[in-house]
Amino acid sequence: MKYAFDNDWIDETGRVLIGAAAGLAMVAGGHVVARRGYALYGQIVAGGGFAALYVSVFAALSFYGLIGRRRRSR
């Protein structure tokens, strides 16, 4: 992955989408694990997924400028 990032094979949008997909997979996996009887471990995995989603949105907004803030109209 780092080699692909360094050689610009994956652009900024791809990086954000990969992070968001990993976060969603962790949230879903944590839910599945929690339903199988390992509630604490499932919550830890899901919490890590929510953190990955947060970082992905933050990167898209602050680092890459892929999304913008909504401005109020007067």
All heavy atoms as a GROMACS GRO file, in nm:
protein
  558
    1MET      N    1   0.082  -0.117   0.000
    1MET     CA    2   0.000   0.000   0.000
    1MET      C    3   0.088   0.125   0.000
    1MET      O    4   0.058   0.217  -0.074
    1MET     CB    5  -0.092   0.000   0.122
    1MET     CG    6  -0.197  -0.107   0.125
    1MET     SD    7  -0.336  -0.079   0.020
    1MET     CE    8  -0.418   0.054   0.100
    2LYS      N    9   0.188   0.128   0.086
    2LYS     CA   10   0.272   0.247   0.091
    2LYS      C   11   0.341   0.271  -0.042
    2LYS      O   12   0.352   0.385  -0.087
    2LYS     CB   13   0.376   0.234   0.203
    2LYS     CG   14   0.464   0.358   0.213
    2LYS     CD   15   0.549   0.355   0.334
    2LYS     CE   16   0.644   0.469   0.349
    2LYS     NZ   17   0.639   0.579   0.259
    3TYR      N   18   0.384   0.166  -0.106
    3TYR     CA   19   0.448   0.179  -0.236
    3TYR      C   20   0.351   0.238  -0.338
    3TYR      O   21   0.388   0.323  -0.419
    3TYR     CB   22   0.500   0.042  -0.283
    3TYR     CG   23   0.587   0.048  -0.405
    3TYR    CD1   24   0.716   0.098  -0.400
    3TYR    CD2   25   0.539   0.004  -0.528
    3TYR    CE1   26   0.796   0.104  -0.512
    3TYR    CE2   27   0.618   0.009  -0.642
    3TYR     CZ   28   0.746   0.059  -0.633
    3TYR     OH   29   0.824   0.066  -0.744
    4ALA      N   30   0.227   0.193  -0.334
    4ALA     CA   31   0.125   0.246  -0.425
    4ALA      C   32   0.095   0.392  -0.394
    4ALA      O   33   0.076   0.474  -0.485
    4ALA     CB   34  -0.003   0.164  -0.416
    5PHE      N   35   0.092   0.428  -0.266
    5PHE     CA   36   0.068   0.568  -0.229
    5PHE      C   37   0.186   0.656  -0.273
    5PHE      O   38   0.166   0.765  -0.326
    5PHE     CB   39   0.048   0.582  -0.078
    5PHE     CG   40  -0.080   0.523  -0.026
    5PHE    CD1   41  -0.093   0.497   0.108
    5PHE    CD2   42  -0.187   0.495  -0.109
    5PHE    CE1   43  -0.210   0.444   0.159
    5PHE    CE2   44  -0.304   0.441  -0.060
    5PHE     CZ   45  -0.316   0.416   0.075
    6ASP      N   46   0.307   0.608  -0.250
    6ASP     CA   47   0.426   0.686  -0.284
    6ASP      C   48   0.439   0.710  -0.434
    6ASP      O   49   0.492   0.812  -0.476
    6ASP     CB   50   0.551   0.619  -0.230
    6ASP     CG   51   0.561   0.626  -0.079
    6ASP    OD1   52   0.490   0.708  -0.018
    6ASP    OD2   53   0.640   0.547  -0.022
    7ASN      N   54   0.396   0.615  -0.515
    7ASN     CA   55   0.406   0.629  -0.660
    7ASN      C   56   0.279   0.685  -0.724
    7ASN      O   57   0.265   0.682  -0.846
    7ASN     CB   58   0.438   0.493  -0.722
    7ASN     CG   59   0.580   0.451  -0.690
    7ASN    OD1   60   0.673   0.530  -0.703
    7ASN    ND2   61   0.597   0.328  -0.647
    8ASP      N   62   0.188   0.735  -0.642
    8ASP     CA   63   0.062   0.796  -0.688
    8ASP      C   64  -0.021   0.702  -0.774
    8ASP      O   65  -0.089   0.744  -0.867
    8ASP     CB   66   0.089   0.927  -0.763
    8ASP     CG   67   0.138   1.036  -0.670
    8ASP    OD1   68   0.096   1.036  -0.553
    8ASP    OD2   69   0.219   1.119  -0.715
    9TRP      N   70  -0.017   0.575  -0.743
    9TRP     CA   71  -0.106   0.480  -0.810
    9TRP      C   72  -0.247   0.492  -0.753
    9TRP      O   73  -0.344   0.463  -0.820
    9TRP     CB   74  -0.057   0.337  -0.794
    9TRP     CG   75   0.073   0.309  -0.864
    9TRP    CD1   76   0.135   0.386  -0.958
    9TRP    CD2   77   0.156   0.196  -0.844
    9TRP    NE1   78   0.251   0.327  -0.997
    9TRP    CE2   79   0.267   0.210  -0.930
    9TRP    CE3   80   0.148   0.085  -0.764
    9TRP    CZ2   81   0.368   0.115  -0.936
    9TRP    CZ3   82   0.248  -0.009  -0.770
    9TRP    CH2   83   0.358   0.006  -0.856
   10ILE      N   84  -0.254   0.531  -0.626
   10ILE     CA   85  -0.382   0.553  -0.559
   10ILE      C   86  -0.386   0.700  -0.519
   10ILE      O   87  -0.301   0.747  -0.444
   10ILE     CB   88  -0.396   0.462  -0.435
   10ILE    CG1   89  -0.386   0.315  -0.476
   10ILE    CG2   90  -0.527   0.489  -0.364
   10ILE    CD1   91  -0.383   0.218  -0.360
   11ASP      N   92  -0.486   0.773  -0.570
   11ASP     CA   93  -0.494   0.916  -0.542
   11ASP      C   94  -0.561   0.941  -0.406
   11ASP      O   95  -0.592   0.848  -0.332
   11ASP     CB   96  -0.567   0.989  -0.655
   11ASP     CG   97  -0.710   0.942  -0.671
   11ASP    OD1   98  -0.747   0.839  -0.612
   11ASP    OD2   99  -0.785   1.010  -0.744
   12GLU      N  100  -0.585   1.068  -0.376
   12GLU     CA  101  -0.640   1.106  -0.247
   12GLU      C  102  -0.780   1.049  -0.226
   12GLU      O  103  -0.814   1.003  -0.117
   12GLU     CB  104  -0.644   1.259  -0.233
   12GLU     CG  105  -0.509   1.323  -0.222
   12GLU     CD  106  -0.445   1.351  -0.357
   12GLU    OE1  107  -0.513   1.335  -0.460
   12GLU    OE2  108  -0.326   1.389  -0.359
   13THR      N  109  -0.861   1.050  -0.330
   13THR     CA  110  -0.996   0.995  -0.318
   13THR      C  111  -0.990   0.846  -0.285
   13THR      O  112  -1.066   0.798  -0.200
   13THR     CB  113  -1.074   1.018  -0.449
   13THR    OG1  114  -1.073   1.156  -0.480
   13THR    CG2  115  -1.217   0.970  -0.436
   14GLY      N  116  -0.901   0.775  -0.349
   14GLY     CA  117  -0.885   0.633  -0.321
   14GLY      C  118  -0.840   0.606  -0.180
   14GLY      O  119  -0.886   0.511  -0.115
   15ARG      N  120  -0.753   0.690  -0.128
   15ARG     CA  121  -0.706   0.674   0.009
   15ARG      C  122  -0.820   0.690   0.108
   15ARG      O  123  -0.835   0.612   0.202
   15ARG     CB  124  -0.597   0.776   0.040
   15ARG     CG  125  -0.471   0.755  -0.038
   15ARG     CD  126  -0.372   0.865  -0.013
   15ARG     NE  127  -0.264   0.858  -0.110
   15ARG     CZ  128  -0.161   0.938  -0.111
   15ARG    NH1  129  -0.149   1.032  -0.020
   15ARG    NH2  130  -0.068   0.924  -0.203
   16VAL      N  131  -0.902   0.793   0.085
   16VAL     CA  132  -1.015   0.816   0.174
   16VAL      C  133  -1.116   0.702   0.164
   16VAL      O  134  -1.168   0.654   0.266
   16VAL     CB  135  -1.081   0.952   0.143
   16VAL    CG1  136  -1.212   0.969   0.218
   16VAL    CG2  137  -0.986   1.066   0.177
   17LEU      N  138  -1.142   0.655   0.043
   17LEU     CA  139  -1.237   0.545   0.026
   17LEU      C  140  -1.186   0.415   0.087
   17LEU      O  141  -1.265   0.338   0.144
   17LEU     CB  142  -1.268   0.525  -0.123
   17LEU     CG  143  -1.351   0.636  -0.188
   17LEU    CD1  144  -1.367   0.610  -0.336
   17LEU    CD2  145  -1.486   0.649  -0.120
   18ILE      N  146  -1.058   0.389   0.077
   18ILE     CA  147  -1.001   0.270   0.140
   18ILE      C  148  -1.016   0.278   0.292
   18ILE      O  149  -1.054   0.181   0.358
   18ILE     CB  150  -0.853   0.251   0.100
   18ILE    CG1  151  -0.843   0.210  -0.047
   18ILE    CG2  152  -0.783   0.150   0.190
   18ILE    CD1  153  -0.702   0.212  -0.103
   19GLY      N  154  -0.988   0.394   0.348
   19GLY     CA  155  -1.005   0.412   0.493
   19GLY      C  156  -1.149   0.397   0.537
   19GLY      O  157  -1.178   0.335   0.640
   20ALA      N  158  -1.241   0.453   0.459
   20ALA     CA  159  -1.383   0.442   0.493
   20ALA      C  160  -1.431   0.297   0.481
   20ALA      O  161  -1.507   0.248   0.566
   20ALA     CB  162  -1.465   0.533   0.403
   21ALA      N  163  -1.385   0.228   0.378
   21ALA     CA  164  -1.424   0.087   0.361
   21ALA      C  165  -1.370   0.002   0.475
   21ALA      O  166  -1.440  -0.087   0.528
   21ALA     CB  167  -1.375   0.035   0.227
   22ALA      N  168  -1.248   0.028   0.517
   22ALA     CA  169  -1.190  -0.046   0.630
   22ALA      C  170  -1.268  -0.016   0.758
   22ALA      O  171  -1.295  -0.107   0.838
   22ALA     CB  172  -1.043  -0.010   0.648
   23GLY      N  173  -1.305   0.109   0.777
   23GLY     CA  174  -1.384   0.145   0.895
   23GLY      C  175  -1.519   0.077   0.896
   23GLY      O  176  -1.563   0.025   0.999
   24LEU      N  177  -1.588   0.076   0.782
   24LEU     CA  178  -1.718   0.010   0.775
   24LEU      C  179  -1.705  -0.140   0.797
   24LEU      O  180  -1.790  -0.202   0.864
   24LEU     CB  181  -1.784   0.036   0.639
   24LEU     CG  182  -1.837   0.178   0.617
   24LEU    CD1  183  -1.885   0.194   0.475
   24LEU    CD2  184  -1.948   0.208   0.716
   25ALA      N  185  -1.599  -0.200   0.744
   25ALA     CA  186  -1.577  -0.343   0.764
   25ALA      C  187  -1.551  -0.373   0.912
   25ALA      O  188  -1.600  -0.475   0.964
   25ALA     CB  189  -1.460  -0.391   0.679
   26MET      N  190  -1.478  -0.286   0.979
   26MET     CA  191  -1.452  -0.308   1.121
   26MET      C  192  -1.579  -0.292   1.204
   26MET      O  193  -1.601  -0.369   1.300
   26MET     CB  194  -1.344  -0.211   1.170
   26MET     CG  195  -1.206  -0.243   1.121
   26MET     SD  196  -1.084  -0.122   1.173
   26MET     CE  197  -1.078  -0.151   1.348
   27VAL      N  198  -1.664  -0.196   1.170
   27VAL     CA  199  -1.789  -0.178   1.243
   27VAL      C  200  -1.878  -0.301   1.224
   27VAL      O  201  -1.934  -0.355   1.320
   27VAL     CB  202  -1.862  -0.050   1.198
   27VAL    CG1  203  -2.003  -0.043   1.253
   27VAL    CG2  204  -1.784   0.074   1.242
   28ALA      N  205  -1.891  -0.347   1.100
   28ALA     CA  206  -1.973  -0.466   1.073
   28ALA      C  207  -1.914  -0.590   1.140
   28ALA      O  208  -1.987  -0.670   1.200
   28ALA     CB  209  -1.985  -0.487   0.922
   29GLY      N  210  -1.783  -0.605   1.131
   29GLY     CA  211  -1.719  -0.720   1.195
   29GLY      C  212  -1.733  -0.717   1.346
   29GLY      O  213  -1.754  -0.821   1.409
   30GLY      N  214  -1.722  -0.600   1.404
   30GLY     CA  215  -1.740  -0.588   1.548
   30GLY      C  216  -1.881  -0.624   1.591
   30GLY      O  217  -1.903  -0.687   1.695
   31HIS      N  218  -1.978  -0.586   1.509
   31HIS     CA  219  -2.117  -0.621   1.538
   31HIS      C  220  -2.137  -0.773   1.533
   31HIS      O  221  -2.202  -0.831   1.620
   31HIS     CB  222  -2.210  -0.551   1.439
   31HIS     CG  223  -2.355  -0.578   1.462
   31HIS    ND1  224  -2.422  -0.532   1.572
   31HIS    CD2  225  -2.445  -0.648   1.389
   31HIS    CE1  226  -2.548  -0.572   1.567
   31HIS    NE2  227  -2.564  -0.643   1.456
   32VAL      N  228  -2.079  -0.836   1.433
   32VAL     CA  229  -2.090  -0.982   1.420
   32VAL      C  230  -2.024  -1.052   1.539
   32VAL      O  231  -2.080  -1.145   1.598
   32VAL     CB  232  -2.029  -1.029   1.287
   32VAL    CG1  233  -2.014  -1.180   1.283
   32VAL    CG2  234  -2.112  -0.980   1.170
   33VAL      N  235  -1.906  -1.007   1.576
   33VAL     CA  236  -1.834  -1.067   1.689
   33VAL      C  237  -1.912  -1.047   1.819
   33VAL      O  238  -1.921  -1.139   1.902
   33VAL     CB  239  -1.692  -1.009   1.699
   33VAL    CG1  240  -1.624  -1.049   1.828
   33VAL    CG2  241  -1.609  -1.053   1.579
   34ALA      N  242  -1.971  -0.930   1.836
   34ALA     CA  243  -2.047  -0.903   1.958
   34ALA      C  244  -2.170  -0.992   1.967
   34ALA      O  245  -2.207  -1.038   2.076
   34ALA     CB  246  -2.088  -0.756   1.962
   35ARG      N  247  -2.234  -1.019   1.854
   35ARG     CA  248  -2.352  -1.106   1.856
   35ARG      C  249  -2.317  -1.252   1.881
   35ARG      O  250  -2.402  -1.330   1.920
   35ARG     CB  251  -2.427  -1.093   1.724
   35ARG     CG  252  -2.494  -0.955   1.712
   35ARG     CD  253  -2.584  -0.949   1.597
   35ARG     NE  254  -2.691  -1.049   1.615
   35ARG     CZ  255  -2.800  -1.052   1.544
   35ARG    NH1  256  -2.817  -0.965   1.448
   35ARG    NH2  257  -2.890  -1.145   1.563
   36ARG      N  258  -2.192  -1.289   1.858
   36ARG     CA  259  -2.148  -1.428   1.882
   36ARG      C  260  -2.108  -1.452   2.027
   36ARG      O  261  -2.063  -1.561   2.061
   36ARG     CB  262  -2.032  -1.463   1.791
   36ARG     CG  263  -2.074  -1.476   1.647
   36ARG     CD  264  -1.962  -1.527   1.563
   36ARG     NE  265  -2.007  -1.538   1.424
   36ARG     CZ  266  -1.926  -1.561   1.323
   36ARG    NH1  267  -1.797  -1.576   1.344
   36ARG    NH2  268  -1.973  -1.569   1.201
   37GLY      N  269  -2.122  -1.351   2.112
   37GLY     CA  270  -2.095  -1.372   2.254
   37GLY      C  271  -1.972  -1.303   2.307
   37GLY      O  272  -1.942  -1.313   2.425
   38TYR      N  273  -1.899  -1.235   2.223
   38TYR     CA  274  -1.779  -1.162   2.266
   38TYR      C  275  -1.808  -1.012   2.259
   38TYR      O  276  -1.754  -0.940   2.176
   38TYR     CB  277  -1.660  -1.197   2.178
   38TYR     CG  278  -1.625  -1.344   2.180
   38TYR    CD1  279  -1.665  -1.429   2.079
   38TYR    CD2  280  -1.554  -1.396   2.288
   38TYR    CE1  281  -1.634  -1.564   2.083
   38TYR    CE2  282  -1.521  -1.530   2.293
   38TYR     CZ  283  -1.562  -1.614   2.190
   38TYR     OH  284  -1.531  -1.747   2.194
   39ALA      N  285  -1.896  -0.967   2.347
   39ALA     CA  286  -1.948  -0.831   2.340
   39ALA      C  287  -1.837  -0.726   2.354
   39ALA      O  288  -1.833  -0.631   2.276
   39ALA     CB  289  -2.053  -0.809   2.448
   40LEU      N  290  -1.750  -0.742   2.451
   40LEU     CA  291  -1.646  -0.641   2.474
   40LEU      C  292  -1.551  -0.633   2.356
   40LEU      O  293  -1.519  -0.523   2.308
   40LEU     CB  294  -1.569  -0.671   2.603
   40LEU     CG  295  -1.461  -0.569   2.640
   40LEU    CD1  296  -1.523  -0.432   2.659
   40LEU    CD2  297  -1.388  -0.613   2.764
   41TYR      N  298  -1.507  -0.747   2.306
   41TYR     CA  299  -1.415  -0.747   2.192
   41TYR      C  300  -1.483  -0.687   2.069
   41TYR      O  301  -1.423  -0.611   1.994
   41TYR     CB  302  -1.366  -0.889   2.163
   41TYR     CG  303  -1.267  -0.896   2.051
   41TYR    CD1  304  -1.142  -0.841   2.064
   41TYR    CD2  305  -1.301  -0.957   1.930
   41TYR    CE1  306  -1.050  -0.845   1.960
   41TYR    CE2  307  -1.211  -0.962   1.826
   41TYR     CZ  308  -1.086  -0.906   1.841
   41TYR     OH  309  -0.996  -0.910   1.739
   42GLY      N  310  -1.610  -0.721   2.048
   42GLY     CA  311  -1.684  -0.666   1.936
   42GLY      C  312  -1.697  -0.514   1.945
   42GLY      O  313  -1.686  -0.443   1.845
   43GLN      N  314  -1.719  -0.464   2.066
   43GLN     CA  315  -1.729  -0.319   2.084
   43GLN      C  316  -1.595  -0.251   2.060
   43GLN      O  317  -1.590  -0.139   2.006
   43GLN     CB  318  -1.781  -0.288   2.224
   43GLN     CG  319  -1.926  -0.327   2.243
   43GLN     CD  320  -1.972  -0.310   2.386
   43GLN    OE1  321  -1.895  -0.269   2.474
   43GLN    NE2  322  -2.097  -0.344   2.411
   44ILE      N  323  -1.488  -0.315   2.098
   44ILE     CA  324  -1.355  -0.258   2.074
   44ILE      C  325  -1.328  -0.250   1.923
   44ILE      O  326  -1.280  -0.147   1.873
   44ILE     CB  327  -1.247  -0.342   2.145
   44ILE    CG1  328  -1.258  -0.324   2.297
   44ILE    CG2  329  -1.108  -0.304   2.097
   44ILE    CD1  330  -1.174  -0.420   2.377
   45VAL      N  331  -1.359  -0.356   1.850
   45VAL     CA  332  -1.337  -0.356   1.706
   45VAL      C  333  -1.426  -0.253   1.638
   45VAL      O  334  -1.381  -0.177   1.550
   45VAL     CB  335  -1.360  -0.498   1.648
   45VAL    CG1  336  -1.356  -0.496   1.496
   45VAL    CG2  337  -1.257  -0.595   1.703
   46ALA      N  338  -1.553  -0.246   1.678
   46ALA     CA  339  -1.644  -0.148   1.620
   46ALA      C  340  -1.600  -0.005   1.653
   46ALA      O  341  -1.608   0.085   1.568
   46ALA     CB  342  -1.786  -0.172   1.670
   47GLY      N  343  -1.550   0.016   1.773
   47GLY     CA  344  -1.499   0.149   1.810
   47GLY      C  345  -1.380   0.190   1.725
   47GLY      O  346  -1.368   0.305   1.684
   48GLY      N  347  -1.293   0.094   1.696
   48GLY     CA  348  -1.182   0.122   1.605
   48GLY      C  349  -1.231   0.156   1.466
   48GLY      O  350  -1.174   0.241   1.396
   49GLY      N  351  -1.339   0.091   1.424
   49GLY     CA  352  -1.399   0.121   1.294
   49GLY      C  353  -1.456   0.262   1.288
   49GLY      O  354  -1.439   0.333   1.189
   50PHE      N  355  -1.523   0.302   1.396
   50PHE     CA  356  -1.574   0.439   1.399
   50PHE      C  357  -1.461   0.541   1.400
   50PHE      O  358  -1.472   0.648   1.338
   50PHE     CB  359  -1.666   0.459   1.521
   50PHE     CG  360  -1.802   0.397   1.504
   50PHE    CD1  361  -1.843   0.297   1.588
   50PHE    CD2  362  -1.887   0.439   1.403
   50PHE    CE1  363  -1.968   0.239   1.574
   50PHE    CE2  364  -2.011   0.382   1.387
   50PHE     CZ  365  -2.053   0.281   1.473
   51ALA      N  366  -1.352   0.509   1.467
   51ALA     CA  367  -1.235   0.597   1.465
   51ALA      C  368  -1.178   0.608   1.324
   51ALA      O  369  -1.140   0.718   1.280
   51ALA     CB  370  -1.130   0.548   1.563
   52ALA      N  371  -1.172   0.496   1.251
   52ALA     CA  372  -1.121   0.499   1.114
   52ALA      C  373  -1.213   0.582   1.024
   52ALA      O  374  -1.165   0.656   0.937
   52ALA     CB  375  -1.109   0.356   1.060
   53LEU      N  376  -1.344   0.571   1.044
   53LEU     CA  377  -1.437   0.654   0.967
   53LEU      C  378  -1.417   0.802   0.997
   53LEU      O  379  -1.418   0.886   0.906
   53LEU     CB  380  -1.582   0.613   0.997
   53LEU     CG  381  -1.627   0.481   0.939
   53LEU    CD1  382  -1.762   0.442   0.997
   53LEU    CD2  383  -1.634   0.489   0.788
   54TYR      N  384  -1.397   0.835   1.124
   54TYR     CA  385  -1.375   0.974   1.163
   54TYR      C  386  -1.248   1.028   1.098
   54TYR      O  387  -1.248   1.139   1.043
   54TYR     CB  388  -1.364   0.984   1.315
   54TYR     CG  389  -1.339   1.124   1.363
   54TYR    CD1  390  -1.444   1.214   1.379
   54TYR    CD2  391  -1.211   1.169   1.390
   54TYR    CE1  392  -1.422   1.344   1.422
   54TYR    CE2  393  -1.187   1.298   1.433
   54TYR     CZ  394  -1.293   1.385   1.450
   54TYR     OH  395  -1.270   1.513   1.490
   55VAL      N  396  -1.141   0.951   1.102
   55VAL     CA  397  -1.015   0.995   1.043
   55VAL      C  398  -1.029   1.010   0.891
   55VAL      O  399  -0.973   1.103   0.833
   55VAL     CB  400  -0.901   0.898   1.081
   55VAL    CG1  401  -0.776   0.924   1.001
   55VAL    CG2  402  -0.872   0.906   1.230
   56SER      N  403  -1.105   0.923   0.828
   56SER     CA  404  -1.125   0.933   0.683
   56SER      C  405  -1.198   1.061   0.646
   56SER      O  406  -1.160   1.131   0.553
   56SER     CB  407  -1.204   0.813   0.632
   56SER     OG  408  -1.130   0.695   0.647
   57VAL      N  409  -1.303   1.094   0.720
   57VAL     CA  410  -1.377   1.217   0.693
   57VAL      C  411  -1.290   1.338   0.724
   57VAL      O  412  -1.289   1.437   0.648
   57VAL     CB  413  -1.509   1.221   0.774
   57VAL    CG1  414  -1.576   1.357   0.764
   57VAL    CG2  415  -1.603   1.112   0.726
   58PHE      N  416  -1.214   1.334   0.832
   58PHE     CA  417  -1.125   1.444   0.867
   58PHE      C  418  -1.021   1.467   0.758
   58PHE      O  419  -0.993   1.581   0.720
   58PHE     CB  420  -1.057   1.417   1.001
   58PHE     CG  421  -0.963   1.526   1.044
   58PHE    CD1  422  -1.011   1.643   1.098
   58PHE    CD2  423  -0.826   1.510   1.029
   58PHE    CE1  424  -0.925   1.745   1.136
   58PHE    CE2  425  -0.739   1.611   1.067
   58PHE     CZ  426  -0.789   1.728   1.121
   59ALA      N  427  -0.963   1.358   0.707
   59ALA     CA  428  -0.863   1.371   0.601
   59ALA      C  429  -0.925   1.427   0.474
   59ALA      O  430  -0.865   1.511   0.406
   59ALA     CB  431  -0.798   1.236   0.573
   60ALA      N  432  -1.045   1.381   0.441
   60ALA     CA  433  -1.112   1.432   0.321
   60ALA      C  434  -1.142   1.580   0.334
   60ALA      O  435  -1.132   1.654   0.235
   60ALA     CB  436  -1.241   1.354   0.296
   61LEU      N  437  -1.174   1.626   0.452
   61LEU     CA  438  -1.207   1.766   0.473
   61LEU      C  439  -1.083   1.853   0.487
   61LEU      O  440  -1.068   1.954   0.418
   61LEU     CB  441  -1.295   1.780   0.597
   61LEU     CG  442  -1.334   1.922   0.640
   61LEU    CD1  443  -1.424   1.985   0.536
   61LEU    CD2  444  -1.403   1.919   0.774
   62SER      N  445  -0.992   1.814   0.574
   62SER     CA  446  -0.880   1.902   0.610
   62SER      C  447  -0.757   1.886   0.522
   62SER      O  448  -0.696   1.985   0.483
   62SER     CB  449  -0.840   1.877   0.755
   62SER     OG  450  -0.946   1.910   0.841
   63PHE      N  451  -0.717   1.764   0.493
   63PHE     CA  452  -0.593   1.742   0.420
   63PHE      C  453  -0.611   1.755   0.269
   63PHE      O  454  -0.533   1.819   0.201
   63PHE     CB  455  -0.534   1.606   0.450
   63PHE     CG  456  -0.492   1.587   0.593
   63PHE    CD1  457  -0.507   1.465   0.654
   63PHE    CD2  458  -0.439   1.691   0.667
   63PHE    CE1  459  -0.468   1.446   0.786
   63PHE    CE2  460  -0.401   1.674   0.798
   63PHE     CZ  461  -0.416   1.551   0.858
   64TYR      N  462  -0.715   1.691   0.217
   64TYR     CA  463  -0.729   1.680   0.073
   64TYR      C  464  -0.830   1.778   0.013
   64TYR      O  465  -0.832   1.797  -0.108
   64TYR     CB  466  -0.767   1.537   0.034
   64TYR     CG  467  -0.668   1.434   0.082
   64TYR    CD1  468  -0.709   1.324   0.154
   64TYR    CD2  469  -0.532   1.447   0.055
   64TYR    CE1  470  -0.618   1.229   0.197
   64TYR    CE2  471  -0.441   1.354   0.098
   64TYR     CZ  472  -0.485   1.244   0.168
   64TYR     OH  473  -0.395   1.151   0.212
   65GLY      N  474  -0.917   1.835   0.092
   65GLY     CA  475  -1.017   1.928   0.040
   65GLY      C  476  -1.119   1.862  -0.051
   65GLY      O  477  -1.173   1.926  -0.141
   66LEU      N  478  -1.148   1.735  -0.028
   66LEU     CA  479  -1.243   1.664  -0.113
   66LEU      C  480  -1.387   1.700  -0.082
   66LEU      O  481  -1.474   1.691  -0.168
   66LEU     CB  482  -1.224   1.512  -0.098
   66LEU     CG  483  -1.088   1.459  -0.140
   66LEU    CD1  484  -1.077   1.311  -0.110
   66LEU    CD2  485  -1.064   1.483  -0.289
   67ILE      N  486  -1.413   1.736   0.042
   67ILE     CA  487  -1.545   1.782   0.081
   67ILE      C  488  -1.529   1.918   0.145
   67ILE      O  489  -1.423   1.951   0.198
   67ILE     CB  490  -1.616   1.684   0.177
   67ILE    CG1  491  -1.530   1.656   0.300
   67ILE    CG2  492  -1.651   1.555   0.106
   67ILE    CD1  493  -1.598   1.564   0.402
   68GLY      N  494  -1.630   1.998   0.138
   68GLY     CA  495  -1.622   2.133   0.192
   68GLY      C  496  -1.725   2.155   0.300
   68GLY      O  497  -1.818   2.078   0.318
   69ARG      N  498  -1.705   2.262   0.370
   69ARG     CA  499  -1.800   2.299   0.473
   69ARG      C  500  -1.915   2.373   0.409
   69ARG      O  501  -1.899   2.449   0.314
   69ARG     CB  502  -1.733   2.390   0.576
   69ARG     CG  503  -1.626   2.318   0.650
   69ARG     CD  504  -1.566   2.407   0.753
   69ARG     NE  505  -1.455   2.337   0.817
   69ARG     CZ  506  -1.373   2.392   0.901
   69ARG    NH1  507  -1.388   2.519   0.934
   69ARG    NH2  508  -1.276   2.323   0.954
   70ARG      N  509  -2.032   2.351   0.463
   70ARG     CA  510  -2.151   2.418   0.411
   70ARG      C  511  -2.157   2.558   0.466
   70ARG      O  512  -2.143   2.582   0.586
   70ARG     CB  513  -2.274   2.339   0.453
   70ARG     CG  514  -2.399   2.392   0.398
   70ARG     CD  515  -2.513   2.301   0.432
   70ARG     NE  516  -2.635   2.375   0.415
   70ARG     CZ  517  -2.751   2.334   0.455
   70ARG    NH1  518  -2.762   2.220   0.517
   70ARG    NH2  519  -2.858   2.407   0.436
   71ARG      N  520  -2.179   2.653   0.380
   71ARG     CA  521  -2.188   2.792   0.423
   71ARG      C  522  -2.333   2.832   0.434
   71ARG      O  523  -2.416   2.792   0.355
   71ARG     CB  524  -2.118   2.883   0.323
   71ARG     CG  525  -1.971   2.854   0.312
   71ARG     CD  526  -1.906   2.954   0.217
   71ARG     NE  527  -1.769   2.919   0.195
   71ARG     CZ  528  -1.666   2.979   0.257
   71ARG    NH1  529  -1.689   3.075   0.341
   71ARG    NH2  530  -1.545   2.942   0.230
   72ARG      N  531  -2.360   2.914   0.532
   72ARG     CA  532  -2.496   2.965   0.551
   72ARG      C  533  -2.522   3.077   0.452
   72ARG      O  534  -2.436   3.162   0.428
   72ARG     CB  535  -2.514   3.021   0.692
   72ARG     CG  536  -2.518   2.918   0.797
   72ARG     CD  537  -2.546   2.987   0.927
   72ARG     NE  538  -2.572   2.890   1.031
   72ARG     CZ  539  -2.586   2.922   1.158
   72ARG    NH1  540  -2.573   3.046   1.196
   72ARG    NH2  541  -2.612   2.830   1.246
   73SER      N  542  -2.641   3.081   0.401
   73SER     CA  543  -2.680   3.193   0.316
   73SER      C  544  -2.760   3.290   0.401
   73SER      O  545  -2.839   3.251   0.485
   73SER     CB  546  -2.762   3.145   0.197
   73SER     OG  547  -2.878   3.081   0.242
   74ARG      N  548  -2.739   3.416   0.376
   74ARG     CA  549  -2.808   3.517   0.458
   74ARG      C  550  -2.925   3.573   0.385
   74ARG      O  551  -2.940   3.589   0.276
   74ARG     CB  552  -2.712   3.628   0.493
   74ARG     CG  553  -2.607   3.577   0.588
   74ARG     CD  554  -2.517   3.690   0.627
   74ARG     NE  555  -2.411   3.636   0.711
   74ARG     CZ  556  -2.363   3.700   0.814
   74ARG    NH1  557  -2.408   3.816   0.847
   74ARG    NH2  558  -2.268   3.647   0.885
   0.00000   0.00000   0.00000
